[in-house]
């Protein structure tokens, strides 16, 4: 009997990867390129920034590219950016950002960007990816999607994941046995007004599954960069590919010539980077390796303008930092 028990324990160790409490599925590596907040039509070098991202994805031979919202408009002047994005030969995915709803409604944008829906999921190898839509208003009675700049209201009334999407998320998570990665424009950890309820869904599914199933959640929107862990799930803020909005005069007259500043009004309150920011992410059974990019602020710098090292709770940085994340159960 003791001999049989020993054989059983050896087999258990082999099946579970060397630990008795970490019986998790084995996966094949998946690599993708991620960027956020290009605001391509709002900066003088939007075309060059997007081209650099596409070229990096091609050079890294990724399986897909994804942007986390506030990408570009659907008008004819922005066609160059959509064509550039579509020139990438592999799979490509969009996320709806709040500024994507400045002129359009969600049906128009989903159709114009060839998205499968305002929220959706897809599989690559042994990973399951989920794209969420936090662009909803809630007045305490009903939910309404952002459309044609209707979201310039009390901040407490915007940035919600609607109940219909919540129910879909629960079912979508339960239907897969793969490890899961979440994408959203607004951060689930700090910006969504009902982010705590979304995190509860993710954490409940991890508990139900019996292993660290939902491992990562990427977001943009805040033009910043940080990594934090909440109850076993890692949340990563992806910095803007282009600039940081500081909401005060940025001395841009010292940064660009008058004709550029006159054409791109957003520069008056923004600090641009000298090159685009994006990241290459590699997922394995052991964890994730995020290889970021580093830039510098075009002068005048934040210090020269009298800014500190953050804007509110968000770090004021010109980089996406490299980070290694372990998927091992604690």
C-alpha positions as CSV (number, residue, x, y, z in Angstrom):
1,X,0.0,0.0,0.0
2,X,2.8,2.4,0.9
3,X,4.4,1.7,-2.5
4,X,1.2,2.6,-4.3
5,X,0.9,5.8,-2.3
6,X,4.4,6.8,-3.3
7,X,3.7,6.2,-7.0
8,X,0.5,8.3,-6.7
9,X,2.3,11.2,-5.1
10,X,5.0,11.1,-7.8
11,X,2.4,11.2,-10.5
12,X,0.6,14.1,-8.7
13,X,3.8,16.1,-8.6
14,X,4.4,15.5,-12.3
15,X,0.9,16.4,-13.3
16,X,0.8,19.5,-11.1
17,X,4.2,20.8,-12.1
18,X,6.0,20.1,-8.9
19,X,3.6,21.3,-6.2
20,X,0.7,19.8,-4.4
21,X,-1.4,23.0,-4.3
22,X,-0.7,24.3,-7.8
23,X,-2.3,22.0,-10.3
24,X,-2.6,24.5,-13.1
25,X,-2.9,24.0,-16.8
26,X,0.3,24.0,-18.9
27,X,0.3,26.6,-21.7
28,X,2.3,27.5,-24.8
29,X,3.9,31.0,-25.0
30,X,2.0,33.8,-26.5
31,X,3.6,37.2,-27.5
32,X,1.7,40.4,-28.3
33,X,2.3,44.1,-28.7
34,X,0.3,46.6,-26.7
35,X,-0.1,50.4,-26.9
36,X,-2.6,52.9,-25.6
37,X,-3.9,56.4,-26.1
38,X,-2.2,57.3,-29.4
39,X,-4.6,60.2,-30.0
40,X,-3.0,60.0,-33.4
41,X,-4.8,62.9,-35.0
42,X,-4.0,65.2,-32.1
43,X,-0.2,65.1,-32.2
44,X,2.1,66.3,-35.0
45,X,3.8,63.0,-35.4
46,X,0.9,60.6,-34.9
47,X,1.7,58.7,-38.1
48,X,5.3,58.2,-37.2
49,X,4.4,56.9,-33.7
50,X,1.9,54.4,-35.0
51,X,4.4,53.3,-37.7
52,X,7.0,52.6,-35.0
53,X,4.6,50.5,-33.1
54,X,3.6,48.4,-36.2
55,X,7.3,47.9,-37.1
56,X,8.2,46.8,-33.6
57,X,5.4,44.3,-33.6
58,X,6.6,42.9,-36.9
59,X,10.2,42.8,-35.8
60,X,9.2,40.9,-32.6
61,X,7.0,38.5,-34.6
62,X,4.1,38.9,-32.2
63,X,0.9,36.9,-32.5
64,X,-1.3,40.0,-32.4
65,X,-1.4,43.7,-31.6
66,X,-3.9,45.6,-29.4
67,X,-4.5,49.2,-28.5
68,X,-6.4,50.2,-25.4
69,X,-8.5,53.1,-26.7
70,X,-8.3,56.8,-27.6
71,X,-6.8,55.7,-30.9
72,X,-8.1,57.9,-33.7
73,X,-11.3,59.2,-35.2
74,X,-13.3,57.8,-38.1
75,X,-13.2,60.9,-40.3
76,X,-11.4,61.1,-43.6
77,X,-8.5,63.0,-42.1
78,X,-7.8,60.0,-39.8
79,X,-7.9,57.4,-42.5
80,X,-4.1,57.4,-42.7
81,X,-4.0,56.0,-39.1
82,X,-6.6,53.4,-39.7
83,X,-4.8,52.3,-42.9
84,X,-1.6,52.0,-41.0
85,X,-3.2,49.9,-38.3
86,X,-4.8,47.7,-40.9
87,X,-1.5,47.3,-42.8
88,X,-0.3,45.0,-40.0
89,X,-0.5,41.5,-41.5
90,X,-1.4,39.7,-38.3
91,X,-4.4,39.8,-35.9
92,X,-5.3,43.2,-34.5
93,X,-7.7,44.3,-31.8
94,X,-9.2,47.6,-30.6
95,X,-10.6,48.8,-27.3
96,X,-13.1,51.6,-27.0
97,X,-11.8,54.7,-25.2
98,X,-13.8,57.7,-24.0
99,X,-12.4,60.0,-26.6
100,X,-13.4,57.6,-29.3
101,X,-16.9,58.6,-28.3
102,X,-16.4,62.3,-28.7
103,X,-18.0,62.4,-32.2
104,X,-19.6,58.9,-32.6
105,X,-21.7,56.4,-30.8
106,X,-20.6,52.9,-30.0
107,X,-22.4,51.3,-33.0
108,X,-20.7,53.7,-35.4
109,X,-17.3,53.1,-33.8
110,X,-17.5,49.3,-33.6
111,X,-18.5,49.2,-37.3
112,X,-15.9,51.7,-38.4
113,X,-13.1,49.9,-36.6
114,X,-14.2,46.4,-37.6
115,X,-14.6,45.4,-34.0
116,X,-16.6,42.2,-33.1
117,X,-18.5,44.2,-30.5
118,X,-18.0,46.9,-27.8
119,X,-16.8,44.1,-25.6
120,X,-15.6,40.7,-26.7
121,X,-13.1,37.9,-26.1
122,X,-10.7,35.7,-28.2
123,X,-8.2,32.9,-27.7
124,X,-4.6,32.8,-28.6
125,X,-2.8,29.5,-27.9
126,X,-3.6,28.5,-24.3
127,X,-4.6,32.0,-23.2
128,X,-8.1,33.6,-23.2
129,X,-8.2,37.4,-23.8
130,X,-11.2,39.6,-22.8
131,X,-11.7,43.2,-24.0
132,X,-14.1,45.2,-21.7
133,X,-16.0,48.5,-22.3
134,X,-16.1,50.9,-19.4
135,X,-17.6,53.8,-21.3
136,X,-20.9,53.9,-19.7
137,X,-22.8,56.6,-17.7
138,X,-24.9,55.7,-14.7
139,X,-27.1,58.2,-13.0
140,X,-28.3,55.9,-10.2
141,X,-31.2,54.7,-12.3
142,X,-30.1,53.6,-15.7
143,X,-26.9,53.0,-17.7
144,X,-26.2,54.8,-21.0
145,X,-23.3,54.4,-23.3
146,X,-21.0,57.3,-24.1
147,X,-21.9,58.9,-27.4
148,X,-21.0,62.2,-29.0
149,X,-19.3,63.6,-26.0
150,X,-22.2,63.1,-23.6
151,X,-19.8,61.9,-20.9
152,X,-18.6,65.4,-19.8
153,X,-20.6,65.2,-16.6
154,X,-20.0,64.6,-12.9
155,X,-17.0,62.1,-12.7
156,X,-19.1,59.9,-10.3
157,X,-21.6,59.3,-13.1
158,X,-19.2,58.0,-15.7
159,X,-16.8,55.1,-16.3
160,X,-19.0,52.1,-15.5
161,X,-19.2,48.6,-16.8
162,X,-22.9,48.0,-17.4
163,X,-24.8,45.0,-15.8
164,X,-25.4,43.3,-19.2
165,X,-21.6,43.2,-19.7
166,X,-21.0,42.0,-16.1
167,X,-23.2,39.0,-16.7
168,X,-21.5,38.3,-20.0
169,X,-18.1,38.5,-18.3
170,X,-19.1,35.9,-15.7
171,X,-20.3,33.5,-18.3
172,X,-17.3,34.1,-20.6
173,X,-14.9,33.4,-17.8
174,X,-16.7,30.3,-16.7
175,X,-16.7,28.9,-20.2
176,X,-12.9,28.7,-20.6
177,X,-10.3,26.6,-18.8
178,X,-7.5,28.8,-20.1
179,X,-5.6,31.5,-18.2
180,X,-7.2,34.9,-18.8
181,X,-5.9,38.4,-19.5
182,X,-8.2,41.4,-19.4
183,X,-7.9,44.6,-21.5
184,X,-9.9,47.8,-20.8
185,X,-9.4,51.5,-21.4
186,X,-10.2,52.7,-17.9
187,X,-8.4,50.9,-15.1
188,X,-10.3,48.3,-13.2
189,X,-8.1,48.9,-10.1
190,X,-8.4,52.7,-9.8
191,X,-10.6,54.5,-12.3
192,X,-13.8,52.6,-13.1
193,X,-16.5,53.7,-10.7
194,X,-17.7,50.1,-10.3
195,X,-14.2,48.6,-10.6
196,X,-14.6,46.8,-7.3
197,X,-17.5,44.8,-8.6
198,X,-15.6,43.9,-11.7
199,X,-12.6,42.8,-9.5
200,X,-15.0,40.7,-7.4
201,X,-16.1,38.8,-10.6
202,X,-12.5,38.1,-11.5
203,X,-11.5,37.1,-8.0
204,X,-14.6,34.9,-7.6
205,X,-13.8,33.1,-10.8
206,X,-10.2,32.4,-9.6
207,X,-11.6,30.9,-6.4
208,X,-14.1,28.8,-8.3
209,X,-11.5,27.6,-10.7
210,X,-9.1,26.6,-8.0
211,X,-6.1,28.2,-9.6
212,X,-4.8,31.6,-10.6
213,X,-7.0,31.8,-13.8
214,X,-7.3,35.5,-14.3
215,X,-3.7,36.7,-14.1
216,X,-3.4,40.1,-15.7
217,X,-5.5,43.2,-16.4
218,X,-4.1,45.9,-18.7
219,X,-5.5,49.5,-19.0
220,X,-4.7,52.9,-20.4
221,X,-6.6,56.2,-20.1
222,X,-4.5,57.9,-17.4
223,X,-1.4,58.4,-19.5
224,X,0.8,56.9,-16.8
225,X,2.6,53.7,-15.9
226,X,2.5,51.4,-12.9
227,X,2.0,47.8,-11.8
228,X,0.1,46.7,-8.8
229,X,-1.3,43.4,-7.4
230,X,-4.7,43.1,-5.9
231,X,-5.7,39.8,-4.4
232,X,-3.5,37.8,-6.7
233,X,-4.3,39.6,-10.0
234,X,-1.7,42.0,-11.5
235,X,-3.0,45.3,-12.9
236,X,-0.7,47.2,-15.3
237,X,-1.3,50.8,-16.5
238,X,0.0,51.3,-20.0
239,X,1.3,54.8,-20.7
240,X,0.1,56.8,-23.6
241,X,2.0,56.3,-26.8
242,X,2.2,60.1,-27.3
243,X,1.8,62.5,-24.3
244,X,0.7,63.3,-20.8
245,X,-2.2,65.7,-20.4
246,X,-1.3,68.0,-17.5
247,X,-4.4,70.3,-17.6
248,X,-2.3,73.5,-17.3
249,X,-0.2,75.5,-19.7
250,X,2.8,73.4,-20.8
251,X,5.0,76.1,-22.3
252,X,4.5,74.4,-25.6
253,X,5.5,77.6,-27.4
254,X,9.1,76.5,-26.4
255,X,8.5,73.0,-27.7
256,X,6.9,73.4,-31.1
257,X,6.7,76.2,-33.7
258,X,3.6,78.4,-33.8
259,X,2.1,76.6,-36.9
260,X,2.2,73.3,-35.1
261,X,0.7,74.6,-31.8
262,X,-2.0,76.3,-33.8
263,X,-2.9,73.1,-35.6
264,X,-2.8,70.8,-32.6
265,X,-4.5,72.6,-29.7
266,X,-4.1,69.7,-27.3
267,X,-0.4,70.5,-27.1
268,X,-1.1,73.6,-25.1
269,X,-1.9,71.5,-22.0
270,X,0.3,68.4,-22.7
271,X,3.8,67.1,-22.4
272,X,4.8,65.0,-25.4
273,X,7.4,62.2,-25.5
274,X,10.4,62.3,-27.9
275,X,9.4,58.8,-29.1
276,X,6.4,56.5,-28.9
277,X,5.7,54.2,-25.9
278,X,4.5,50.7,-26.2
279,X,5.3,47.2,-24.8
280,X,5.9,43.7,-26.0
281,X,4.3,41.1,-23.7
282,X,5.3,37.4,-23.6
283,X,3.0,35.0,-21.7
284,X,4.2,31.6,-20.5
285,X,3.0,29.0,-18.0
286,X,5.4,30.6,-15.5
287,X,4.3,34.2,-15.9
288,X,4.5,37.3,-18.0
289,X,7.5,39.4,-19.3
290,X,6.6,42.9,-20.2
291,X,9.3,44.7,-22.2
292,X,8.5,48.4,-22.2
293,X,9.9,51.4,-23.9
294,X,11.5,54.5,-22.4
295,X,11.4,58.1,-23.7
296,X,12.0,61.6,-22.4
297,X,9.7,64.5,-22.2
298,X,10.4,67.1,-24.9
299,X,11.5,70.2,-23.0
300,X,10.4,72.2,-21.2
301,X,10.3,69.2,-18.8
302,X,7.8,68.7,-15.9
303,X,10.4,70.0,-13.5
304,X,10.9,73.1,-15.6
305,X,7.1,73.7,-15.6
306,X,7.0,73.2,-11.8
307,X,5.3,69.8,-11.7
308,X,6.0,67.1,-9.2
309,X,6.5,63.3,-9.9
310,X,2.7,62.6,-10.2
311,X,-0.6,64.0,-11.3
312,X,-3.0,63.0,-8.6
313,X,-2.5,59.3,-7.9
314,X,-0.8,58.6,-11.2
315,X,3.0,58.7,-11.7
316,X,4.1,61.4,-14.2
317,X,6.6,59.4,-16.3
318,X,7.8,59.1,-19.9
319,X,8.1,55.3,-19.9
320,X,6.5,51.9,-19.8
321,X,8.8,50.0,-17.4
322,X,9.9,46.4,-17.9
323,X,8.2,44.1,-15.4
324,X,8.2,40.3,-14.7
325,X,5.0,38.8,-13.2
326,X,4.8,35.3,-11.8
327,X,1.6,33.3,-12.3
328,X,2.4,30.9,-9.5
329,X,-0.2,30.4,-6.8
330,X,0.9,31.8,-3.5
